Amino acid sequence: MKKTFFIITITLFSLNSFFAQTNKTAIPNSEAQNIFSKTYNYVNDFEKILAPNQIEALKNTLQSYETSSGHKIIVVTTSSIQPYTSIPEYSLGLNTYLANQLKLNTTVLVILSKGLRQIQVQGSEQISNKLNYDEIKSIISSTAIPEFKKGDYHKGLEETVNQIIKKLK
């Protein structure tokens, strides 16, 4: 009886994986336009976790940094990453959408989802010698996460952005 149950279970799982889609990251441009916003600014609080004055303060920091350095940093908060299955996939899709559809060349893209409890910082190739994976991981774990745990998403994002700016100078 146990062997029969085991064989039936294995068969059902193998059939499920046989018919599953394998490439969810490749989303056609028409679908990407429906997933992402039609416009993006320096701070895009789609999850509504920041107060208007916090958005303005963060926007001013990002805008003045772009003016002085030419590097554009965009912050996005989102409650959903559907149809993507992970924040890295979502950030790659968004970055591609920003570059191809909206003609925005971002140097750094910071994506936060309070509801999913995830953050992703994605840098362009042009800054990889100044800001690498280990440095980004360190900034997130030492700066962003402690503030997020306290519930202060603005301070976490502000300090993260300031640390990124320091590394890029």
ABEGO torsion letter per residue (X at the ends): XAAAAAAAAAAAAAAAAAABBABAABBBAAAAAAABBABBBABBBAAGABBAAAAAAAAAAAAAAAAAAGBBBBBBBBABAOABABAAAAAAAAAAAAAAAAGBBBABBBBBBAAAGBBBBBBBAAAAAABBAAAAAAAAAAAAAAAAAAGBAAAAAAAAAAAAAAAAX
